[in-house]
Structures are given as structure tokens and as C-alpha cells.
Amino acid sequence: MESHEKDLRSAVESDEQRQAIQNDYRAAGLTAREVVLLDYAVKLTKNPQGVSRADLDALRDLGYTDEQLVDAVQCVGYFNFINRVLDGLGVDPEPGMRYAGPAA
């Protein structure tokens, strides 16, 4: 969690907005473009078989490049992989890691 908070601090200066993002990214004052990307990340996490070309095309229409989409998918996939490994080994997450606000 500490490394994720550090990354968020480097990207978002305001403590208030960082907290809002952690609580509910949809109500955190992010751009529509950012919210759509985060919605995609949630869908990829919760319903990967439901992801379609239309989801990616919608992101491309918002200006995301294929390279950015690959980065996003790899990041989401890696985070989910690590969660499965830790869950499978019975490792408890750090406080605040398991739940980061409403996902869908």
C-alpha cells in the first residue's frame, strides 16, 4: 500500500483528491477520460470475459494509444495476479489494500 500511495502522491498533489480517488474515483473530480479508463480496469478485474473490442475502441476514441492500453492491461493483470497469489497463500493484505472504494 505504501508504494501505491507514493505513486498516487506523485500524480495527485491534493490530499483531499487522493482520498476522494481512494473512496470513489467516479466522484473524485477526475476527467471523463480517466473515469472511463478506471471503469475499464474494474471491468477487466471483475468480468474479464465481458471485455470486448468495443471497450478498447471506446478508450481509443478518447485518445488512449495502444501502448497506453497495453500498459493499463498489464498493470491491472499484474495486480490481479498478485492478489490471487496472496489469497492462495492466505496472506492478509495491508490495511486499506483490499478495499479501495466502490468498484462498480
N, C-alpha and C positions, 0 to 999 in steps of 0.2 A: 504494500500500500504506500509505503514511504516513497518508493521510486515513482509510482503513478502520480502521487501528489506533487512531487518535484517537477514532473513533466507538465502537469496541469498549471503549476505556478509559473513555469517559464512561458506558457502560451496565454495565460489569462492573468492579468495584473490584479484585478479586484478580488479581494477575499469574498465579497458578497456574491459576485458572479460565479466564482468557483464553487461556493456552497450551493448556489442555485442549480448549477450544472449537475452536481452530485445528487441533489434531491429530485430534480425533474428537468431534464435538459430541454423539454418542449416549452417550459415556462421560464427559461433562463435568459431570454433575450438574444439567443443565437440567431444567425441568419436562417432563412428558409432553406438555403442550400446545405448548411451544416446540419439542420434538423433532419432533412431527408437522408443524409449520409448516416446519421446515427440511427434513424429508423431502419435503414437497410442493415446496419450492424446488428440490431436487435432481431430482425427477421432472420438473418443468417445464423444467429445463435439459437433462436427458439424454434425455427421452422426451416432448416436448411433445404429440405426437399421442396419447399414452396418458392424458393428463389428462382427467378426466371430471367431470361434475356431482357424482358421488359423492365425489370428492376434496374439492370445495368444501363439500359438505354436511357432511362429516366435520369440517372446520375450523369451520364454523358451529356444529356441535354442541358444539365445545369452547369456544364463546363468541366467536370472531372475528366481527367485523362485516363487512358488505360493504365498507365504507370501508377497513378494515384489509386485507381481501383484495385490493382494488384496489391499495393501496399496495404490498403484497408482490409482486403480479404485475408491477407496473410496475418495481419495484426489480430483480427477477430478470431481467425482459426487457431492461431498460437495460444491466445488467451483461453479459448475454449479447451484446447488440448491440455494445457497446464491444469485447468480446473478439473478435468476428468482424471488426470494422473493423481492430483492431490486428493480428490474424492475417493478414488480407488484405493489409496493408501491410508485413508482415514485421517488425513492431516487437516486440522482445523485452520481455517483462514484467519488472517489477522483481523482484528476488529474493523468493521467497515468495508471489508473486501467483498464479502458475499453479496451484500445488498447495496446497490448504488443508486437507488431511486426507482421510480416506476419505469418498467421496460416497454410496456406496450399498452 
